[in-house]
Amino acid sequence: MSLQRRNALRRRAVPAALGTLSVLSLLSALPAAAQPEPAEHRPAAPPPRQVTVAEARTDARLRSLRDRPAALRAFFRELPKGGDLHNHLSGAVSTEYLIELAAEDGLCVDTATLTAVAPPCGAGTRPAADARTDRAFHDALVRAWSMQDFPPDENGHDHFFDTFGKFGEVTWRHRGRMLAEVADTVVRNNQVYLETMVSPASEGAKDLAAQVGWDDDLAALHRRLVADGKLDRVVAAARREADDGDAEFRAAERCGTPQARPGCDLTVRWTSQASRGGSPERVFTQLALGMRLAEADPRFVAVNLVQPEDWDSSLRDYRLQMRMVGYLRTQYPKAHVTLHAGELWPGLVKPEDLKFHIAEAVGVARTERVGHGVDLVHEDHWQRTARTMADRQVAVEVPFASNAQILGVKGADHPFTTYRRYGVPVVLATDDPGVSRIDISHEYQYAAATYGLSYPELKDLARASLEYGFLPGASLWQDHPVTTGYRPASACRTEHPGLPVRGASCRHLLAQSAKARLEWRLETAFAAFEKAHRD
């Protein structure tokens, strides 16, 4: 049986996923009830959250809007939301903009598969530019390249991942322009920070992997990669590629001119992705490239593994890839790691494949964040994993929309409340908002409606999205804020967001720490937001 056939049969068992999520339907959802847990497994309850007068007033305002959809949507759009830590650039761009880029580049579309292809447009294709005047063609491309109108009672897994192959000919050409479109959307949704994933120097990494080949001795393999400056030449190519993207971004955003667009003010960092479905030597080369790049260029901060976790090759090599990351962490201790792990569900894979993915990412690869982490309670000794994540402050990145569309997991089935109960840091994220047809405001609104979250809880989720970002410098907060509460560090304890900083020690902290500066900016935004929502 072929790999494709096995995967297709396996995916038919996945629970039905949501198509394009309806905000109005989410608002009618009741808070999800947590599953009962044996007393001996229950973690200690976190300390109660002290609520300020301004927070209580804003929470009352939020509750008063429950039956006013337009006003509620405006509330969540205006809510300061920190950063987005789990975002794929190619999947974040709006589908309409991808179609326009395809038209500008003179690309063609295969009429049978609706896949963008390079020109000239021969038999069986038509110009992408036709979508500018042919509304039916345009709408068909939107549906093929995103989850728009996808039937909510059907499994969305394959359609979701197939979109990337359909518009892939568009996205590799315009990193800077795509970032500009995404950055403007992020800023409009009141975020100040973005970590987004790309594949740096992809062809160079592919060629180097083929040249070096595979060796199960990872230390020996790494020595071959770096010998004679081979890996450093690919790092240099990746930095030139980033320079070109930066220039294109600044031109598109008109940064440094009186007509500068909103995205110029967004702090952006890159995560280098490795394609877990590739050969072992290619995955290792991409990971080594990303980690060496993170130590050489401050624009790059981390590595991640992408592509479906349930593919046969992904399942076969999962433990090996965790070992790769764990080894490379010893060679590049300054590079950060965040890993897609546990993006699985019963019926999608065999039961034995549900037992260890998050645990291996945390224990073997020593990841600092986990992306998705949906299958937590199906893993062996999951309580131990949750406690370890809480102890080490390993955050979980939660994109509700894509979890629903890809896996059919939502509401009470999602481990969101379990992670929070164990004191695991949780950050809300978009994943692929262009494909999912959502934005970060939608994710916060979904969380509030589905899990009955108060305004102070939403505020702390936004704070966590900066606290667990891979920005350099000391935090504005002391200790582990998820478990001890968001208490300002001593340097800034007597300061008031929204007012001029008076103390020299706080000014010094903000001057020296990129992380603390953004966190202070977020607190200032919260002060203005709460003032605007007085009764």
Secondary structure, 3 states (H helix, E strand, C coil): CCHHHHHHHHHCCCCCCCCCCCHHHHHCCCCCCCCCCCHHHCCCCCCCCCCCHHHHHHHHHHHHCCCCHHHHHHHHHHCCCCEECCEEHHHHCCHHHHHHHHHHCCCEEECCCCEEECCCCCCCEEEHHHHHCCHHHHHHHHHHCCCCCCCCCCCCHHHHHHHHHHHHHHHCCCHHHHHHHHHHHHHHCCCCEEEEEECCCHHHHHHHHHHHCCCCCHHHHHHHHHHHHHHHHHHHHHHHHHHHHHHHHHHHHCCCCCCCCHHHHCEEEEEEEEECCCCHHHHHHHHHHHHHHHHHCCCEEEEEEECCCCCHHHHHHHHHHHHHHHHHHHHCCCCEEEEEECCCCECCECHHHHCCHHHHHHHCCCCCEEEECCCHHHCCCHHHHHHHHHHHCCEEEECHHHHHHHHCCCHHHCCHHHHHHCCCCEEECCECHHHHCCCHHHHHHHHHHHHCCCHHHHHHHHHHHHHCCCCCCCCCECCCHHHHCCCECHHHCCCCCCCCCCCHHHHHHHHHCHHHHHHHHHHHHHHHHHHHCCC
